[in-house]
Each structure stands twice: as structure tokens, then as C-alpha cells.
Amino acid sequence: MEDIFDIVDEHDQVIGSAPRSEVHARGARHRAVHIFVFNSQGEILLQLRSAAKDKHPRTWDTSCCGHVDSGETYDIAAARELQEELGPEMLPELQAVAKCDACTETGQEFVTVYRTTCEGPFHACSREIDQLRWVTAAEMEREFKTTPESYAPALPYLWKKYHHHFRALLEPF
């Protein structure tokens, strides 16, 4: 069964709903969450999107990301996605740090950006994620410049726009 997403207007107000494939084919505005997971060393967990993904397969992306299902809140979607993608025991405190308007870089998704700190262990969902890795902010930013094609477009966009919200988490504890 295909996921159903709310279609939203330019103010993120629901104006309808449709199956995932239709929303993506039409380029309609919809909702998503992106979560940045940090460890005690100040590193960021990145996921390599599964080769089976319909958008940006085999590219590095935020620690956890996914769509907000029809009728769901951003906060509920973030908690659900974290458990679906990184393991059912994933219950760290999530902090919403920003909300991004829908744009080309996000695939016409309004995005609420979250952060959390967690050491793992992680149990990556193989349908969603091919690999996980920890990187420093400097490593990631260098790769944005040297191998931009290795990244899903939302990650460098969201990082550049909101990295100041993560400053305190980038230093080892």
C-alpha cells in the first residue's frame, strides 16, 4: 500500500492529499522531517540512501529523514522515522530547531529540522539505508565542495542554512 501525503499550499496549509507517487510526479508541496544525530565527539551521523530509493539513491543524507504522512504532525513523523530508519529502540529526545519552506533543494517539501545526541547502537533499515557513518562537520563541508554529487540536495542546503543551531553539539562533550 502506498503512503498518502498531505498536499500543502505556500503557507504549509493542507489543501488535499494524494499517494506518494502522485505527489512526487506532480511536484506538489508536501511535508518532511530531517534529523541530525550527533555523538559525544561532536560528529554527525550520515546515512547512505538505499539504492532502491526513488529520489537520490546512493547519496549521503541527514542521519534520518522522511515524509510526514497525511494527518500526522511533524513531531510524530520525526519520532516514527527515527525508529523506522535507525531502530525501534531509538527514543532520544528530539529538538526541533528550524522550519524550512518548500523549495527545489528539498524536493518541494516543507521541512522541520531536528537535532539529537545519541551514540547508538543503530539498526539501519535496509530498505531505507545502505550504510551509516560518522563524520566531522569539516569533513562533510569539504565533501560538499569536492564531491557534491555524493549528497542528496537537501543535506548541504539544510546544513548551510541551519548549521548555527548545531554549534554547541559540534564540540566533544
BAPAFI-638810 format. One record per residue: residue number from 0; residue in three letters; chain; y, z, x of N, C-alpha, C in turn. Coordinates in steps of 0.05 Angstrom, whole numbers, plus 5000, padded with zeros to 4 digits. Atoms other than C-alpha are relative to their C-alpha. Example, Ala and Ser with C-alpha at 12.3 -4.5 7.8 and 13.67 -1.06 7.14 Angstrom:
! BAPAFI-638810
+-----+------+------+------+------+------+------+------+------+------+------+------+
! pos ! code ! unit !  nyy !  nzz !  nxx ! cayy ! cazz ! caxx !  cyy !  czz !  cxx !
+-----+------+------+------+------+------+------+------+------+------+------+------+
!   0 !  ALA !    A ! 4976 ! 5000 ! 5018 ! 4910 ! 5156 ! 5246 ! 5024 ! 5000 ! 5018 !
!   1 !  SER !    A ! 4976 ! 4999 ! 4984 ! 4979 ! 5143 ! 5273 ! 5022 ! 5014 ! 4985 !
+-----+------+------+------+------+------+------+------+------+------+------+------+
This chain:
! BAPAFI-638810
+-----+------+------+------+------+------+------+------+------+------+------+------+
! pos ! code ! unit !  nyy !  nzz !  nxx ! cayy ! cazz ! caxx !  cyy !  czz !  cxx !
+-----+------+------+------+------+------+------+------+------+------+------+------+
!   0 !  MET !    A ! 4976 ! 5000 ! 5017 ! 5000 ! 5000 ! 5000 ! 5025 ! 5000 ! 5018 !
!   1 !  GLU !    A ! 4976 ! 5003 ! 4984 ! 5068 ! 4981 ! 5027 ! 5021 ! 5021 ! 4993 !
!   2 !  ASP !    A ! 4979 ! 4980 ! 5004 ! 5123 ! 5032 ! 5037 ! 5023 ! 4988 ! 4983 !
!   3 !  ILE !    A ! 4976 ! 5008 ! 5016 ! 5182 ! 5029 ! 4988 ! 5024 ! 5014 ! 5012 !
!   4 !  PHE !    A ! 4975 ! 4989 ! 4989 ! 5252 ! 5038 ! 5016 ! 5022 ! 4997 ! 4980 !
!   5 !  ASP !    A ! 4976 ! 5002 ! 5015 ! 5317 ! 5052 ! 4982 ! 5018 ! 4979 ! 5014 !
!   6 !  ILE !    A ! 4979 ! 5018 ! 4990 ! 5368 ! 4996 ! 4990 ! 5026 ! 5013 ! 4994 !
!   7 !  VAL !    A ! 4975 ! 4985 ! 5003 ! 5437 ! 5024 ! 5001 ! 5024 ! 4981 ! 5005 !
!   8 !  ASP !    A ! 4976 ! 5016 ! 4996 ! 5508 ! 4997 ! 4999 ! 5014 ! 5009 ! 5026 !
!   9 !  GLU !    A ! 4986 ! 4994 ! 4975 ! 5560 ! 5001 ! 5055 ! 5008 ! 5029 ! 5003 !
!  10 !  HIS !    A ! 4993 ! 4971 ! 4999 ! 5572 ! 5075 ! 5038 ! 4975 ! 5017 ! 4999 !
!  11 !  ASP !    A ! 5025 ! 4986 ! 5000 ! 5498 ! 5093 ! 5041 ! 4993 ! 5012 ! 4973 !
!  12 !  GLN !    A ! 5007 ! 4992 ! 5027 ! 5493 ! 5100 ! 4966 ! 4977 ! 4981 ! 4990 !
!  13 !  VAL !    A ! 5023 ! 5016 ! 5010 ! 5427 ! 5077 ! 4934 ! 5008 ! 4981 ! 4978 !
!  14 !  ILE !    A ! 4995 ! 5021 ! 5020 ! 5433 ! 5012 ! 4896 ! 4975 ! 4986 ! 4990 !
!  15 !  GLY !    A ! 5026 ! 5011 ! 5008 ! 5359 ! 4995 ! 4889 ! 4978 ! 5008 ! 5019 !
!  16 !  SER !    A ! 5022 ! 4995 ! 4982 ! 5292 ! 4997 ! 4922 ! 4982 ! 4976 ! 5001 !
!  17 !  ALA !    A ! 5018 ! 5023 ! 4997 ! 5241 ! 4947 ! 4948 ! 4979 ! 5006 ! 5021 !
!  18 !  PRO !    A ! 5021 ! 4996 ! 4979 ! 5178 ! 4942 ! 4991 ! 5012 ! 4994 ! 5028 !
!  19 !  ARG !    A ! 4991 ! 5003 ! 4972 ! 5188 ! 4946 ! 5066 ! 5004 ! 4971 ! 5009 !
!  20 !  SER !    A ! 4999 ! 5028 ! 4991 ! 5173 ! 4873 ! 5079 ! 5024 ! 4985 ! 4987 !
!  21 !  GLU !    A ! 4978 ! 5013 ! 5013 ! 5225 ! 4851 ! 5028 ! 5027 ! 5010 ! 5011 !
!  22 !  VAL !    A ! 4975 ! 4989 ! 4989 ! 5279 ! 4898 ! 5054 ! 5006 ! 4988 ! 5027 !
!  23 !  HIS !    A ! 4996 ! 5012 ! 4973 ! 5268 ! 4872 ! 5125 ! 5006 ! 4970 ! 4998 !
!  24 !  ALA !    A ! 4996 ! 5029 ! 5003 ! 5264 ! 4799 ! 5103 ! 5028 ! 4993 ! 4991 !
!  25 !  ARG !    A ! 4973 ! 5004 ! 5011 ! 5329 ! 4805 ! 5065 ! 5022 ! 5010 ! 5018 !
!  26 !  GLY !    A ! 4980 ! 4988 ! 4983 ! 5364 ! 4843 ! 5120 ! 5017 ! 5020 ! 4985 !
!  27 !  ALA !    A ! 4985 ! 4982 ! 5017 ! 5384 ! 4894 ! 5067 ! 5004 ! 5027 ! 5015 !
!  28 !  ARG !    A ! 4994 ! 4974 ! 4989 ! 5416 ! 4960 ! 5087 ! 4980 ! 5020 ! 4989 !
!  29 !  HIS !    A ! 5019 ! 4979 ! 5008 ! 5367 ! 5018 ! 5086 ! 5003 ! 5024 ! 5019 !
!  30 !  ARG !    A ! 4997 ! 4975 ! 4985 ! 5356 ! 5086 ! 5119 ! 4978 ! 5005 ! 5020 !
!  31 !  ALA !    A ! 5019 ! 4993 ! 4979 ! 5322 ! 5112 ! 5182 ! 5009 ! 5025 ! 5014 !
!  32 !  VAL !    A ! 4994 ! 4977 ! 4984 ! 5318 ! 5171 ! 5228 ! 4991 ! 4994 ! 5029 !
!  33 !  HIS !    A ! 5007 ! 5002 ! 4972 ! 5316 ! 5174 ! 5304 ! 5002 ! 5028 ! 5012 !
!  34 !  ILE !    A ! 5002 ! 4973 ! 4988 ! 5295 ! 5237 ! 5342 ! 4998 ! 4998 ! 5030 !
!  35 !  PHE !    A ! 5001 ! 4997 ! 4971 ! 5309 ! 5252 ! 5415 ! 4987 ! 5027 ! 5006 !
!  36 !  VAL !    A ! 5014 ! 4976 ! 4992 ! 5259 ! 5302 ! 5443 ! 5005 ! 5004 ! 5030 !
!  37 !  PHE !    A ! 4994 ! 4992 ! 4973 ! 5279 ! 5338 ! 5507 ! 4980 ! 5021 ! 5009 !
!  38 !  ASN !    A ! 5016 ! 4978 ! 4989 ! 5237 ! 5382 ! 5553 ! 5017 ! 5020 ! 5016 !
!  39 !  SER !    A ! 4985 ! 4979 ! 4985 ! 5257 ! 5443 ! 5594 ! 5011 ! 4990 ! 5026 !
!  40 !  GLN !    A ! 4990 ! 5012 ! 4975 ! 5270 ! 5398 ! 5654 ! 5024 ! 4982 ! 4994 !
!  41 !  GLY !    A ! 4978 ! 5017 ! 5007 ! 5324 ! 5360 ! 5616 ! 4993 ! 4971 ! 4997 !
!  42 !  GLU !    A ! 5010 ! 5027 ! 5003 ! 5281 ! 5298 ! 5609 ! 4998 ! 4992 ! 4970 !
!  43 !  ILE !    A ! 5002 ! 5011 ! 5027 ! 5277 ! 5253 ! 5547 ! 4973 ! 4987 ! 4997 !
!  44 !  LEU !    A ! 5026 ! 5013 ! 5006 ! 5211 ! 5233 ! 5515 ! 5006 ! 4973 ! 4987 !
!  45 !  LEU !    A ! 4997 ! 5027 ! 5012 ! 5208 ! 5158 ! 5502 ! 4972 ! 4991 ! 4990 !
!  46 !  GLN !    A ! 5025 ! 5012 ! 5010 ! 5155 ! 5121 ! 5461 ! 5001 ! 4970 ! 5005 !
!  47 !  LEU !    A ! 5004 ! 5029 ! 4998 ! 5129 ! 5051 ! 5475 ! 4989 ! 4992 ! 4973 !
!  48 !  ARG !    A ! 5008 ! 5008 ! 5027 ! 5126 ! 5020 ! 5406 ! 4974 ! 4984 ! 5001 !
!  49 !  SER !    A ! 5026 ! 5013 ! 5002 ! 5057 ! 4994 ! 5386 ! 5004 ! 4969 ! 5000 !
!  50 !  ALA !    A ! 5000 ! 5030 ! 5000 ! 5042 ! 4920 ! 5397 ! 4997 ! 4990 ! 4971 !
!  51 !  ALA !    A ! 5004 ! 5008 ! 5028 ! 5026 ! 4919 ! 5322 ! 5026 ! 5003 ! 4983 !
!  52 !  LYS !    A ! 4975 ! 4996 ! 5015 ! 5098 ! 4937 ! 5301 ! 5012 ! 4973 ! 4993 !
!  53 !  ASP !    A ! 4988 ! 5025 ! 5009 ! 5134 ! 4883 ! 5261 ! 5028 ! 4996 ! 5012 !
!  54 !  LYS !    A ! 4974 ! 5002 ! 4987 ! 5201 ! 4898 ! 5295 ! 4998 ! 5012 ! 5028 !
!  55 !  HIS !    A ! 4998 ! 4991 ! 4973 ! 5209 ! 4904 ! 5370 ! 4974 ! 5012 ! 5011 !
!  56 !  PRO !    A ! 5024 ! 4989 ! 4989 ! 5136 ! 4913 ! 5390 ! 5001 ! 5002 ! 5031 !
!  57 !  ARG !    A ! 5003 ! 4996 ! 4970 ! 5120 ! 4938 ! 5461 ! 5027 ! 5003 ! 5013 !
!  58 !  THR !    A ! 4975 ! 4993 ! 4988 ! 5191 ! 4962 ! 5473 ! 5003 ! 5030 ! 4999 !
!  59 !  TRP !    A ! 4995 ! 4971 ! 5000 ! 5214 ! 5032 ! 5491 ! 5021 ! 5007 ! 4979 !
!  60 !  ASP !    A ! 4982 ! 4991 ! 5021 ! 5248 ! 5071 ! 5436 ! 5003 ! 5030 ! 5002 !
!  61 !  THR !    A ! 4996 ! 4971 ! 5001 ! 5271 ! 5141 ! 5418 ! 4974 ! 5014 ! 4998 !
!  62 !  SER !    A ! 5024 ! 4984 ! 5001 ! 5220 ! 5197 ! 5420 ! 4984 ! 4996 ! 4974 !
!  63 !  CYS !    A ! 5013 ! 5003 ! 5027 ! 5206 ! 5188 ! 5346 ! 5021 ! 4987 ! 4982 !
!  64 !  CYS !    A ! 4982 ! 5013 ! 5019 ! 5236 ! 5142 ! 5294 ! 4984 ! 4988 ! 4977 !
!  65 !  GLY !    A ! 5013 ! 5011 ! 5023 ! 5221 ! 5116 ! 5226 ! 5018 ! 4998 ! 4976 !
!  66 !  HIS !    A ! 4984 ! 5005 ! 5025 ! 5245 ! 5097 ! 5157 ! 5000 ! 5024 ! 4982 !
!  67 !  VAL !    A ! 4999 ! 4980 ! 5021 ! 5267 ! 5143 ! 5102 ! 4989 ! 4986 ! 4975 !
!  68 !  ASP !    A ! 5013 ! 5012 ! 5024 ! 5222 ! 5129 ! 5042 ! 5018 ! 5004 ! 4976 !
!  69 !  SER !    A ! 4984 ! 4998 ! 5025 ! 5251 ! 5118 ! 4973 ! 4999 ! 5028 ! 4988 !
!  70 !  GLY !    A ! 4998 ! 4974 ! 5012 ! 5275 ! 5183 ! 4943 ! 4999 ! 5023 ! 5020 !
!  71 !  GLU !    A ! 5003 ! 4980 ! 4979 ! 5267 ! 5221 ! 5009 ! 5027 ! 5005 ! 5013 !
!  72 !  THR !    A ! 4975 ! 4994 ! 4985 ! 5323 ! 5257 ! 5047 ! 4995 ! 4993 ! 5029 !
!  73 !  TYR !    A ! 5002 ! 5004 ! 4971 ! 5338 ! 5244 ! 5120 ! 4985 ! 5023 ! 5013 !
!  74 !  ASP !    A ! 5013 ! 4978 ! 4988 ! 5316 ! 5314 ! 5138 ! 4970 ! 5001 ! 4995 !
!  75 !  ILE !    A ! 5029 ! 5001 ! 5006 ! 5249 ! 5308 ! 5103 ! 4987 ! 4977 ! 5015 !
!  76 !  ALA !    A ! 5012 ! 5022 ! 4985 ! 5237 ! 5240 ! 5134 ! 4997 ! 5006 ! 5030 !
!  77 !  ALA !    A ! 5002 ! 4993 ! 4971 ! 5252 ! 5267 ! 5204 ! 4976 ! 5018 ! 5006 !
!  78 !  ALA !    A ! 5023 ! 4982 ! 4996 ! 5202 ! 5323 ! 5197 ! 4973 ! 4985 ! 4996 !
!  79 !  ARG !    A ! 5024 ! 5015 ! 5006 ! 5150 ! 5276 ! 5167 ! 4993 ! 4981 ! 5023 !
!  80 !  GLU !    A ! 5005 ! 5019 ! 4978 ! 5159 ! 5223 ! 5221 ! 4991 ! 5014 ! 5026 !
!  81 !  LEU !    A ! 5007 ! 4985 ! 4976 ! 5155 ! 5275 ! 5277 ! 4970 ! 5007 ! 4999 !
!  82 !  GLN !    A ! 5029 ! 4993 ! 5002 ! 5087 ! 5298 ! 5251 ! 4982 ! 4975 ! 5000 !
!  83 !  GLU !    A ! 5017 ! 5024 ! 5001 ! 5061 ! 5228 ! 5236 ! 4998 ! 4987 ! 5028 !
!  84 !  GLU !    A ! 5000 ! 5014 ! 4975 ! 5081 ! 5200 ! 5304 ! 4991 ! 5016 ! 5024 !
!  85 !  LEU !    A ! 5006 ! 4984 ! 4976 ! 5073 ! 5258 ! 5353 ! 4980 ! 5022 ! 4995 !
!  86 !  GLY !    A ! 5021 ! 4981 ! 5005 ! 5022 ! 5302 ! 5319 ! 5006 ! 5019 ! 4977 !
!  87 !  PRO !    A ! 4996 ! 4983 ! 5024 ! 5012 ! 5345 ! 5257 ! 5009 ! 5028 ! 5006 !
!  88 !  GLU !    A ! 4991 ! 4973 ! 4992 ! 5026 ! 5409 ! 5296 ! 5029 ! 5000 ! 5008 !
!  89 !  MET !    A ! 4972 ! 5002 ! 4991 ! 5096 ! 5385 ! 5312 ! 5019 ! 5013 ! 4979 !
!  90 !  LEU !    A ! 4982 ! 4986 ! 5019 ! 5142 ! 5436 ! 5279 ! 5025 ! 5011 ! 5015 !
!  91 !  PRO !    A ! 4976 ! 4989 ! 4987 ! 5201 ! 5444 ! 5327 ! 5024 ! 4998 ! 4982 !
!  92 !  GLU !    A ! 4975 ! 5001 ! 5015 ! 5270 ! 5457 ! 5299 ! 5015 ! 4974 ! 5006 !
!  93 !  LEU !    A ! 4985 ! 5025 ! 4997 ! 5307 ! 5392 ! 5288 ! 5029 ! 5005 ! 4993 !
!  94 !  GLN !    A ! 4972 ! 4997 ! 5005 ! 5382 ! 5390 ! 5293 ! 5012 ! 4972 ! 4996 !
!  95 !  ALA !    A ! 4985 ! 5026 ! 5005 ! 5420 ! 5331 ! 5261 ! 5026 ! 5001 ! 5016 !
!  96 !  VAL !    A ! 4976 ! 5000 ! 4983 ! 5475 ! 5312 ! 5310 ! 5020 ! 4978 ! 4993 !
!  97 !  ALA !    A ! 4982 ! 5022 ! 5006 ! 5504 ! 5247 ! 5282 ! 4988 ! 4983 ! 4978 !
!  98 !  LYS !    A ! 5008 ! 5020 ! 5019 ! 5501 ! 5195 ! 5228 ! 5013 ! 4974 ! 5007 !
!  99 !  CYS !    A ! 4991 ! 5026 ! 4991 ! 5507 ! 5122 ! 5247 ! 5000 ! 4981 ! 4976 !
! 100 !  ASP !    A ! 4999 ! 5021 ! 5021 ! 5530 ! 5067 ! 5199 ! 4980 ! 4978 ! 5006 !
! 101 !  ALA !    A ! 5018 ! 5022 ! 4997 ! 5483 ! 5009 ! 5188 ! 5015 ! 4978 ! 5016 !
! 102 !  CYS !    A ! 4989 ! 5021 ! 4984 ! 5494 ! 4953 ! 5239 ! 4978 ! 4983 ! 5011 !
! 103 !  THR !    A ! 5020 ! 5018 ! 4988 ! 5459 ! 4897 ! 5276 ! 4981 ! 5015 ! 5018 !
! 104 !  GLU !    A ! 5017 ! 4986 ! 4980 ! 5434 ! 4943 ! 5332 ! 4979 ! 5018 ! 4987 !
! 105 !  THR !    A ! 5019 ! 4982 ! 5014 ! 5400 ! 4989 ! 5282 ! 4983 ! 4985 ! 4980 !
! 106 !  GLY !    A ! 5015 ! 5015 ! 5019 ! 5370 ! 4933 ! 5241 ! 5009 ! 5005 ! 4971 !
! 107 !  GLN !    A ! 4987 ! 4994 ! 5026 ! 5418 ! 4947 ! 5183 ! 4990 ! 5026 ! 4988 !
! 108 !  GLU !    A ! 5008 ! 4973 ! 5009 ! 5394 ! 5019 ! 5180 ! 5023 ! 5020 ! 5004 !
! 109 !  PHE !    A ! 4984 ! 4976 ! 4996 ! 5439 ! 5078 ! 5167 ! 4981 ! 5020 ! 5014 !
! 110 !  VAL !    A ! 5018 ! 4983 ! 4984 ! 5411 ! 5127 ! 5219 ! 5012 ! 5028 ! 5003 !
! 111 !  THR !    A ! 4993 ! 4973 ! 4993 ! 5414 ! 5202 ! 5223 ! 4985 ! 5005 ! 5026 !
! 112 !  VAL !    A ! 5011 ! 4994 ! 4973 ! 5403 ! 5222 ! 5296 ! 4996 ! 5030 ! 5002 !
! 113 !  TYR !    A ! 5008 ! 4972 ! 4997 ! 5367 ! 5287 ! 5311 ! 4993 ! 5005 ! 5029 !
! 114 !  ARG !    A ! 5009 ! 4992 ! 4974 ! 5351 ! 5326 ! 5373 ! 4983 ! 5025 ! 4997 !
! 115 !  THR !    A ! 5017 ! 4977 ! 4999 ! 5299 ! 5378 ! 5390 ! 4990 ! 5004 ! 5029 !
! 116 !  THR !    A ! 5012 ! 4995 ! 4974 ! 5267 ! 5411 ! 5450 ! 4971 ! 5008 ! 4995 !
! 117 !  CYS !    A ! 5029 ! 4995 ! 5003 ! 5191 ! 5411 ! 5458 ! 4986 ! 4990 ! 5025 !
! 118 !  GLU !    A ! 5016 ! 5008 ! 4976 ! 5142 ! 5409 ! 5516 ! 4975 ! 4985 ! 4993 !
! 119 !  GLY !    A ! 5025 ! 5012 ! 5007 ! 5084 ! 5382 ! 5476 ! 4979 ! 5022 ! 4998 !
! 120 !  PRO !    A ! 5011 ! 5027 ! 4997 ! 5026 ! 5371 ! 5477 ! 5005 ! 4983 ! 4976 !
! 121 !  PHE !    A ! 4995 ! 5020 ! 5021 ! 5036 ! 5308 ! 5437 ! 4974 ! 4985 ! 4994 !
! 122 !  HIS !    A ! 5023 ! 5016 ! 5008 ! 4984 ! 5269 ! 5399 ! 5011 ! 4975 ! 4986 !
! 123 !  ALA !    A ! 4987 ! 5024 ! 5010 ! 5014 ! 5200 ! 5392 ! 4982 ! 4984 ! 4981 !
! 124 !  CYS !    A ! 5014 ! 5016 ! 5019 ! 4994 ! 5160 ! 5332 ! 4996 ! 4972 ! 5011 !
! 125 !  SER !    A ! 5006 ! 5026 ! 4987 ! 4960 ! 5097 ! 5360 ! 5010 ! 4976 ! 4983 !
! 126 !  ARG !    A ! 4989 ! 5022 ! 5017 ! 4984 ! 5055 ! 5300 ! 5029 ! 4996 ! 5005 !
! 127 !  GLU !    A ! 4972 ! 5001 ! 4996 ! 5055 ! 5071 ! 5319 ! 5009 ! 4998 ! 5029 !
! 128 !  ILE !    A ! 4992 ! 4996 ! 4972 ! 5057 ! 5086 ! 5394 ! 4978 ! 4992 ! 5019 !
! 129 !  ASP !    A ! 5019 ! 5007 ! 4979 ! 5023 ! 5055 ! 5454 ! 5000 ! 5019 ! 5023 !
! 130 !  GLN !    A ! 4997 ! 4982 ! 4976 ! 5049 ! 5104 ! 5506 ! 5024 ! 5018 ! 4996 !
! 131 !  LEU !    A ! 4977 ! 4981 ! 4999 ! 5095 ! 5164 ! 5516 ! 5006 ! 5004 ! 5030 !
! 132 !  ARG !    A ! 4992 ! 4993 ! 4973 ! 5135 ! 5180 ! 5579 ! 5026 ! 5016 ! 5000 !
! 133 !  TRP !    A ! 4976 ! 4985 ! 4996 ! 5187 ! 5229 ! 5602 ! 5018 ! 4985 ! 5021 !
! 134 !  VAL !    A ! 4981 ! 5013 ! 4981 ! 5250 ! 5200 ! 5636 ! 5025 ! 5018 ! 5001 !
! 135 !  THR !    A ! 4974 ! 4987 ! 4998 ! 5315 ! 5228 ! 5661 ! 5021 ! 4981 ! 4987 !
! 136 !  ALA !    A ! 4979 ! 5017 ! 5012 ! 5379 ! 5203 ! 5629 ! 5009 ! 4978 ! 5020 !
! 137 !  ALA !    A ! 4992 ! 5019 ! 4980 ! 5398 ! 5169 ! 5695 ! 4980 ! 4977 ! 5002 !
! 138 !  GLU !    A ! 5021 ! 5020 ! 4999 ! 5331 ! 5132 ! 5698 ! 5003 ! 4981 ! 4976 !
! 139 !  MET !    A ! 4999 ! 5016 ! 5024 ! 5338 ! 5109 ! 5626 ! 5025 ! 4982 ! 5000 !
! 140 !  GLU !    A ! 4975 ! 5016 ! 5000 ! 5411 ! 5086 ! 5634 ! 4998 ! 4978 ! 5021 !
! 141 !  ARG !    A ! 5004 ! 5021 ! 4979 ! 5392 ! 5048 ! 5698 ! 4983 ! 4977 ! 4988 !
! 142 !  GLU !    A ! 5017 ! 5020 ! 5012 ! 5336 ! 5012 ! 5660 ! 5014 ! 4985 ! 4977 !
! 143 !  PHE !    A ! 4984 ! 5014 ! 5020 ! 5384 ! 4995 ! 5603 ! 5013 ! 4976 ! 5013 !
! 144 !  LYS !    A ! 4986 ! 5021 ! 4986 ! 5421 ! 4953 ! 5655 ! 4981 ! 4980 ! 5013 !
! 145 !  THR !    A ! 5018 ! 5018 ! 4985 ! 5363 ! 4925 ! 5696 ! 4979 ! 4986 ! 4983 !
! 146 !  THR !    A ! 5021 ! 5012 ! 5017 ! 5311 ! 4912 ! 5641 ! 5007 ! 5006 ! 4971 !
! 147 !  PRO !    A ! 4992 ! 4994 ! 5028 ! 5348 ! 4913 ! 5574 ! 4980 ! 4990 ! 4980 !
! 148 !  GLU !    A ! 5020 ! 5011 ! 5018 ! 5293 ! 4872 ! 5542 ! 4976 ! 5019 ! 4996 !
! 149 !  SER !    A ! 5021 ! 4981 ! 5003 ! 5246 ! 4931 ! 5552 ! 5005 ! 5021 ! 4979 !
! 150 !  TYR !    A ! 4992 ! 4979 ! 5019 ! 5283 ! 4972 ! 5500 ! 5006 ! 4988 ! 4972 !
! 151 !  ALA !    A ! 4992 ! 5007 ! 5027 ! 5288 ! 4967 ! 5425 ! 5030 ! 5003 ! 4998 !
! 152 !  PRO !    A ! 4970 ! 5000 ! 4999 ! 5362 ! 4953 ! 5410 ! 5012 ! 5026 ! 4991 !
! 153 !  ALA !    A ! 4988 ! 4975 ! 5010 ! 5374 ! 5019 ! 5373 ! 5003 ! 5021 ! 5021 !
! 154 !  LEU !    A ! 4999 ! 4978 ! 4981 ! 5358 ! 5064 ! 5432 ! 5025 ! 4999 ! 5018 !
! 155 !  PRO !    A ! 4975 ! 5000 ! 4984 ! 5413 ! 5041 ! 5481 ! 5025 ! 5003 ! 4984 !
! 156 !  TYR !    A ! 4976 ! 4998 ! 5018 ! 5462 ! 5035 ! 5423 ! 5005 ! 5029 ! 4992 !
! 157 !  LEU !    A ! 4997 ! 4972 ! 5009 ! 5449 ! 5105 ! 5397 ! 5006 ! 5018 ! 5024 !
! 158 !  TRP !    A ! 4995 ! 4983 ! 4976 ! 5447 ! 5135 ! 5467 ! 5029 ! 4998 ! 5009 !
! 159 !  LYS !    A ! 4973 ! 5005 ! 4991 ! 5513 ! 5104 ! 5487 ! 5020 ! 5014 ! 4981 !
! 160 !  LYS !    A ! 4982 ! 4989 ! 5020 ! 5546 ! 5126 ! 5422 ! 4999 ! 5030 ! 4997 !
! 161 !  TYR !    A ! 5004 ! 4971 ! 5007 ! 5518 ! 5197 ! 5417 ! 4991 ! 5017 ! 5023 !
! 162 !  HIS !    A ! 5011 ! 4984 ! 4978 ! 5495 ! 5220 ! 5487 ! 5016 ! 5026 ! 5005 !
! 163 !  HIS !    A ! 4984 ! 4975 ! 4996 ! 5552 ! 5271 ! 5489 ! 4989 ! 5023 ! 4984 !
! 164 !  HIS !    A ! 5012 ! 4979 ! 5016 ! 5514 ! 5310 ! 5436 ! 4976 ! 5013 ! 5014 !
! 165 !  PHE !    A ! 5024 ! 4991 ! 4986 ! 5457 ! 5319 ! 5485 ! 5006 ! 5013 ! 5027 !
! 166 !  ARG !    A ! 4992 ! 4992 ! 4973 ! 5496 ! 5341 ! 5547 ! 4986 ! 5027 ! 5008 !
! 167 !  ALA !    A ! 5012 ! 4974 ! 4994 ! 5471 ! 5414 ! 5544 ! 4970 ! 4999 ! 5004 !
! 168 !  LEU !    A ! 5029 ! 5002 ! 4998 ! 5399 ! 5391 ! 5538 ! 4991 ! 4984 ! 5025 !
! 169 !  LEU !    A ! 5006 ! 5018 ! 4978 ! 5402 ! 5345 ! 5599 ! 4997 ! 5016 ! 5027 !
! 170 !  GLU !    A ! 5003 ! 4983 ! 4976 ! 5402 ! 5403 ! 5649 ! 4974 ! 5017 ! 4997 !
! 171 !  PRO !    A ! 5024 ! 4983 ! 5002 ! 5337 ! 5440 ! 5666 ! 5009 ! 5028 ! 4990 !
! 172 !  PHE !    A ! 4994 ! 4974 ! 5011 ! 5335 ! 5507 ! 5629 ! 4995 ! 5022 ! 5021 !
+-----+------+------+------+------+------+------+------+------+------+------+------+
